[in-house]
Amino acid sequence: MNKQNSALQQIIAEIEHLPENQSYTERGIPPIFQFHKEAKILLVGQAPGRKVEKSGIPFHDLSGKRLMEWMGIPEEIFYGASIAIVPMDLYYPGKGKGGDLPPRSFMRKYHDEIVALLPKIELRILIGKYAISHYDKKGAKLPLKELLYSYSIEDEASSSESCSSPIDFPLVHPSPLNYGWIKKNPWFMEKNIPLLQRLVKERIN
């Protein structure tokens, strides 16, 4: 086992032994994410849903199907070596009055530790407000519609080059719950999605 894999296994073990995660571990539910050390693209969502919890496969649901369409890639590439998937919470946090509960804040530490083991990431796709607020403090202050509408790859690329960090690409969550928003804002599919597909295509091995 190389140093990188050893570090990853230590992180997983620590996550599984947290008192807050004991119920998942007892039920045989592992932390859900996708790790490929050569990945150039990182997908950051909020947390696995109930269906994904059962399958153990990130985005193995309707949201994932829509996300693959947006990225312009088939399933074999989505789950291949070019792409890592590390949500803000690695477990399904449960159901609330308005839908799924938000990612648990104490899991951010482990998200960051796993991402730190992915040195080749060039593009971070930030899916939903929790991912955006973690990586883009400035953008998080804007309403999501305004952030997406004003997004400029030129500005983002310039900022990334100046600090040698990946390009951040914000997205509305591809959940069926947001289909109405997407329909009301056709510019999102006309402007943002073609740009996303170009950035993804440039980084697929």
N, C-alpha and C positions, 0 to 999 in steps of 0.2 A: 504494500500500500504506500503510495507516494505521500508527500507532506501535505499536499492540497486535500487529498481524500481523507487523510487522517484528521485534519482540522475540521472538515465537514462532518465526519462521523462524531467528533467530540461535540460539535454544536447541536447535532440532532439528538444525541444522548442527553445533553443538558435540557433541551426543549422538552423532551419526553418525560423527564423526571421533575419538571416544575409542578408544584402542587396544583396550580391553576389548570394544568393539562392532564392531571391524573385520570380523569374520567375518560378522556380520549384513549390514553395508553391502555387502560384496563379493558376497553372495548376493542382493542387491536387496531385503532385508527392512527396511522402515522402522520407526521407533518407532510402536508401536500405541497409540493413544488417540483420544478424540473431544473436539473443542474447539468449543464454541459460546459466543461472547462474552456472549450474553444469558442463558445458562443459570442457573437458580435451584437446580438439583439437581446435586450432584456424587457420582458413584459412584467409590469407591476400593476396588479389589481388590488382589490381591497381584501377579500378573503374567499375561500372556497364556499360554494353554496351546498345545499343539502344533497343534491344529485352528485356533485363532485366528491363530497365526503364519502358517498357509497362506493364510487368507482375508484377513488384514489388518483384520478387522472386530472390534472389542471385543465380547466375550461372544457371539460367533457360534458357540455350541455348546449343549450340554444345560444347562450352568450358566446361560447367558443366558436360555434359554427358561423355566427355573424362576424366575429372578430377575424376568422380566417378569410372570409369574403372581403372584408375591409383591407386586410393586408395583401390580398391577391395571391394567396399561397394554398396548396392542398394540405391535407392532414399530415402526410408523411414528412413534409418540410416543417410544419408547425411544431411537430414533436421530435424533430431532428436536431442534429448537433449545432445548428446555427443559432438556436433560440433557447434562452433560459427563461423560466417563469418563476418569479418569487413574489407572491402576494405580501401585503402588509401584515396579514395574519395567516398562519399556515394551517389553521383549523377553522371549521364552520363555527362561528360564534353564537349561533342560535337565532331565534326569531323574535322580533319585537312587534310593537303595534303597527309600525309603518313599513314593515318588511324585515329583511335580515338585519341583525344587529351590526354595528360598525366593528371594524377590526379592533382588537384589544390593544391598548396603547403599549403595554409592557412587551409586546411581541416585536416592536420596532427594532429593538436592540438586536434581535436574532435575524431579522430581515437584513439589517446592515452588515452583520457578520458574514452571512452567506454571500451577499452581493460583493463583499470585499474579496472573496475568493474567485471572482470572475474578472480578471484583469483586462480582457480583450473586448469588453463591451464598448460599442461605438454609438448605439442608438438605444435610448430608454423610452419605451412606450408607456406613458402614464395613464392608466385607465381609471377614470373617476376621481372624485374630489379628494379622497384619502391619499391616493398615490401622488396626485398633483401637489397637495399641501406638504407632503413629506420632502419632495425633491425641488419644488419650485415655490419658495416662500413668497416671492413677488407675485407670481401668477395666481397663487392661492387667494390673494386679496381681491381678485376680480371675480365677477359672476362668471360661471363656466361658459355661458354663451359668448360673452365679451372676450374671454380669453381665447376661445377657439376661433372666433371670427377674426380677431386681430393677429392670429399666429403668423409669424414670418420665419421661414426657414433661414433666410439670410441673416436676420438678427440673431437667431438661435445658434447658427453655425459660427458666427463671429464671436459670440459669447463663449461658446464651447472651446474654440481654438485658443482664446486668450487664457483659459484656465485648464486646458488639456483635459476636459471632461467630455462625457458623451453628449450627443444631441438629445434633448428632451422633447418628446412629441406628445402633447396632451390629447386625450380622447374622452368623449362622453362614454359612459359604460354601454357596451353592446347588448345589455339586457333587454328582453322584450318589453319591459316596463318603460323603456325610453324610445320605443318605436314612434310614439306620438310626437315626441320632441324632434326626432330626426325628420319626420314628415313635415313638420311646421318650419323647419330650417333647412331647406334644400341646398343652400350654399355649402353645408357641411359635406355632403356627398359629392358636390361638384368641385369644391376647392380643396378641402382637407384630405379626403380619401385618396385622390390621385397622387398627392404629394407623399402621403404615407406609403403607398405602394412603390413609389420610386425609391424612397429611402430604404425600404425593406429589400427590394430587388438588388440594390447595390451591395447589400451585406449578406446575401445568402451564399453559403459555400457551395 
